[in-house]
Amino acid sequence: MGGIVYSSIATRRNSRGYSTPSVVSLQALNEQQTVRQTIEKFSAFSNEQMSQETIAYQSLNRNTLIFENGAFSVGSGQFAPFTEFGAELGFIERDRRLRLVPLYNQDSELETITLIRESRQGIMTPSSPPVSIEQLLGEWYGKAITLYPDLSPCQTYATQLNIEREGNILNQTLKTQTWEFTSSAKIDNNCLVFEQGAHTVQVLLLPGGASCTAPRQIKNRQPFFLEAGWLIDANRRQRLMRRYDERGTWVSLTLIVEEKTDNIK
């Protein structure tokens, strides 16, 4: 790898949402033993460079896991009250990358969600509106692979996800060979709100086929997960799920690659 350059748009979602154009360059050094990443950020109103950051990697840290298809996650290995907390979940598909970064403040409240859509420099990627509810409806059949930060053997299993709408309520049932789970959400514009369980969990539907699933506030001594989704096209989706146990310890990372049947209910 001599060098790869991605052009990206980062959108931070909070009470003052904004977009930041940027260029990410990846270069192999020292006979491909080192990767140098350069991030240049520009003004949203002009071509003026606002900042530049260079980071060199020789190995992955213990809070990072990567799948064979390039999907990855890096972030806090431990949640603790009264500290900032977050993670990055990312996908790659040919000349495109998509990354999501949910961040929590010291009150354990979801403060920002940063969406980063990237394409290899010189490749034109059409803009797209936020994912719609209708695009998610139907039967999704997938394959899940779970990796563990303690390097335990990975697990692979088939999944089946059924998503239906009844008025302002979205119902979904997830099945595997060993268990089945059903949940319901209130539809609030481009947000789905699940109120079952210990946490109130929201799914924010974002541009570029992206979705971000996260608790609105993390409660101490309760297991939780962060999830990013990418609707690559009408019938293909990937999801990344980063799970934490009741002690706040990161325990697994699951990639689900799904395809939708033509029978949409």
N, C-alpha and C positions, 0 to 999 in steps of 0.2 A: 504494500500500500504506500504509494508515494504521497498522496494527499487527497482528501475528500473535503469538499466545501459544501455546506448546507446553508441555504437562505431560509430564514425563519421569521415567523411573527409570533410574539409572545403576548398573550392577553391575560391580564390579571383581573380576576373577578372579586370585587368587594364593593363597598359603597361608592367608590370612585374608580370604576373599572376603566382601564386604558390598555392600548396596544403599543408594543415596542418592536420595531423592525430590528433584526440582528443577523449576523453572519457567523456561523460556527465552522471552523476549519479543523480537520483532524489530519495529523501528519505522523508517519512512522519514523522513528529515529533509532540509532544504535542497533542496526540490523534487525529492526522490527521488535526490539525488546522494550522500547519505550514509545508511548503515544503522547504527542503534544496536542492539546486542545486549546484553540484560541477563540474567544468569544468577543465579538465586536457588537456594541449596541449603538443604535442611531436614533436621532430625534424622529418622532412620528410626524413632524411638520416640515422637516428638511432632510437633506442628506448628511447633515453634520454628525460626526461620530461623537457620541457622548461618553463612552468608556471602552476599555479593552482589558481583557483578563486572559492570562495564559496559565494553563495547568499541565503538568507532566505526570503521566501515570506509568509506573513500572509493574504494578500488581493491583489486583482488586482488593478493596477493604472488606472486612468481615460482614459488613452490612449490605453487600451487593450480591445479587444472584442474576445470572444471564441464561436464557434458554437458547437452544440451537438455532431458532429462527431469528435471533437478535432481540427479542423482547427481554426487558430487564427491569429491575427495581433496585433502588438504592435509597437509604434513609435511616431514620433513627432505629436502633436495635432495641431500644427500651423506652417505653412511655412512663413518665413520672409526673405527678401533679405539680403545678407551679413552675413548669419549665416549658419552653417552646418545643414543638414537636412537629414532625412532618416527614414526607417521603416523596420520591419521584418514581413514577411508573411510566415506562416507555415502550413503544412499538416501532418496528421498521417493516416496510412493505415496498420492495424494489427501490425506487428513487425517492420515497417519502418516509419521513419519520413523524411520530406524534408523541408528545410527552405531556404528562399532567403532574402538577405539584400541589397537593393540598397541604396547607400549613395551619397549625393551631397556636394560639397565644398562650400566655402563662395561666389563663383561666380555663384552659383546655377547651376553648371555643374555636370552631372553625373560622379562621380570619380571612384567608385568601385561598383562591384556587387559580393557579397559573397554567394556562393552556399554551403549549408551544407546538406550532405546526411548521414542519420543515420539509423542504424539497431540495434535492441536489441542485447545485448552482447550474443555471442554464435550462432547467426543466420547468416548464410552466404548469402550475397546478391551479385549476379553477377554484375560485372561492365557493363556499357552500354555506347555506343557512344552518341553524342548529338542527340537530336530530329531531324528528317529529315522533309523536306517539305512534302514528300509523306505521312508521317504518319498523318499529319494534314488534308489532303484533304478529302472532303466528307461532309456528312450531320450529324451534331451533334444535338441531342435533349437533353434538360436539364431542370433542376429545379433550380431556383435562389432564394436565401434567403438573404434579406438585413437587417442588424442590424444597429442601430444608437447609437452613443456615448451619446446622450441626453436621451437614454432609451425610445424613441418613439416606438410604436408597430412595430414589424418586418413586412416586406412585403415578400410575396411568389408569384412567377409567373413562367410560363413555358417559355422556350427559344428555339430558333431554329437557329443554326449557319451553314451556307453553305460556304465552303472554296474551291475555284477553282484556278487553275494555268493556265496562258496564257503566255508561254515563260518565261520571267524574271519578270513577274508581278504576284502577288498573290492578288486575289479578295476575299473579304469576305462580307457576308450579315448577320446581326444579327436581328432576328425578335422576338417580343413579341406580346401579344394580343393588345397592345396599340400603338406600334411604330416599325419602321424599320430603320436600319442604314446600309449603304454600304460604304466600304472603300477599298483602294488599296495600296499595298506596293511594293517597289522594293526589289528583292531578291539579297542579297549580302552575298554569302557563307552561314554562319549560322546565319545571321542577316536579319530581315525584317525591312524596313524603310518606315514609313508612314509620308507623308509630308502634308497631308491635315490638316486644322485647324490652331490654333495659335501656336501649338508646333510641332516640329519634334519628332516623337515617334519611338523608336526602340523596336523590339522584338528579344531578344537574345535567340537562341536555345542552350540548355546546356545539359551536360550528365545527365543520370539518369532519363530521361523523363521531365526534368525541362525546363521552359521558363520564361523569365523575360521581362515584358513590362514596359517601363518608358520613359518619355521625356528626350532627350539628354541635354536639358537645360530648367529649369523652368522659365517661364516669369511671372513677377509680375502682379497681378490683372487679371490673367487668370486661369480659373478652369483647373484641371488636375487630373490624377489618376495614381496609381502604381498598377501593376498586376503581380501575380505569377501564373504559370500554372504547373500542374503535370500530365503527361501522364502516368497513373498507369499501363495500359497495352494497347494493340492495339486498344481497343474499349471503354476505360474508361478514362475520364479526369476530373480533378478538377481545377477550377480557383478561385482565390481570388483577389478582386478589392477594393482598398482603395482610396476613392474619396475625393478631396479637392475642395472647392468652390473658387469664384473669390477673396475672402478675404484671401485665404490661410488657411482656417479653415477646419479641418477634419470633414466631414459630414456623412459618411456612410462606411460600409464594406459589400461587397456582395460576397457570396459563390455561385458558379455555379457548379453543378455536372452534367456531360454530358456523354452520350453514343452515339457511332457512328453507323449508319445503315450500312448494307453490300453494299449499292449502292454508291460506290465511283466514283466520276466523274473525 
